[in-house]
Amino acid sequence: MRWVPVDQELVTALALEVEPKVKDRQTGEQATDANGMPRWAIAAFLSGEENGNAGMARVTVPAASKPEIAPGQQVRFPGLRVMHWQQDSRSGLAWVADDVVAATASARRSGGGE
C-alpha cells in the first residue's frame, strides 16, 4: 500500500475530539510511533473546497502529550497523507499526519502556519 499526500489548500478540517490511538483493545495500551512517541487519534470533519465533498476522518498524529484542540476548532495537519487498506472483507482509509495545529485565516491564505 502507498501513502498519498493530501493538498491541504483544498481541504478544510474541523477537529471534533482527541483520544489516544489504541494499540491493544484488550489492554487499552496506547500506540506509539517508531521513536516511542505516543500517537493520538483526532476525529475531524474534512470538506473539500473545490468539489464540496465532505466526511469524517480519524487522523493519527504523534505528540508527547494530548493535543490541545477545542471541539469545532479549525485545524491543519502538516504532512497529511492517506492510504487505502483492505483486510479480509473490511476496507477503509487510514489518515496520518506529522502534527496538528490550529488553522488561522492568514495561514490558510499564505499556505503556511505550520
Rosetta blueprint (number, residue, H / E / L):
1 M L
2 R L
3 W L
4 V E
5 P E
6 V L
7 D L
8 Q H
9 E H
10 L H
11 V E
12 T E
13 A E
14 L E
15 A E
16 L E
17 E E
18 V E
19 E E
20 P E
21 K L
22 V E
23 K E
24 D E
25 R L
26 Q L
27 T L
28 G L
29 E E
30 Q E
31 A L
32 T E
33 D L
34 A L
35 N L
36 G L
37 M L
38 P E
39 R E
40 W E
41 A E
42 I E
43 A E
44 A E
45 F E
46 L E
47 S E
48 G E
49 E L
50 E L
51 N L
52 G L
53 N L
54 A E
55 G E
56 M E
57 A E
58 R E
59 V E
60 T E
61 V E
62 P E
63 A L
64 A L
65 S L
66 K L
67 P L
68 E L
69 I L
70 A L
71 P L
72 G L
73 Q L
74 Q E
75 V E
76 R E
77 F L
78 P L
79 G L
80 L L
81 R E
82 V E
83 M E
84 H E
85 W E
86 Q E
87 Q E
88 D L
89 S L
90 R E
91 S E
92 G E
93 L E
94 A E
95 W E
96 V E
97 A L
98 D L
99 D L
100 V L
101 V E
102 A E
103 A L
104 T L
105 A H
106 S H
107 A H
108 R H
109 R H
110 S H
111 G L
112 G L
113 G L
114 E L
